[in-house]
C-alpha cells in the first residue's frame, strides 16, 4: 500500500502520465 511514499514525478504528456503512474504503483505495491 502507498503510505508516505513518493510515487514519482508525473510528467503530463497526453497518456504518458497515466502509464508512468501505473508503473510506479506496481513497483510500490
C-alpha positions in Angstrom: 0.0 0.0 0.0 1.1 3.6 -0.6 2.0 5.2 2.8 4.3 8.2 2.9 6.0 7.1 -0.3 6.9 9.2 -3.3 5.0 7.8 -6.2 7.4 9.6 -8.6 7.2 12.5 -10.9 4.1 12.6 -13.1 5.1 14.1 -16.4 1.9 15.2 -18.2 2.3 14.0 -21.8 -1.1 13.1 -23.1 -1.5 9.4 -21.9 2.1 9.0 -20.8 1.4 10.5 -17.3 -1.1 7.7 -16.6 1.3 5.0 -17.8 4.1 6.2 -15.6 1.8 6.5 -12.6 0.5 2.9 -13.1 4.1 1.5 -13.4 5.1 3.2 -10.2 2.1 1.8 -8.4 3.0 -1.8 -9.4 6.6 -1.3 -8.2 5.4 0.1 -4.8 2.5 -2.4 -4.4 
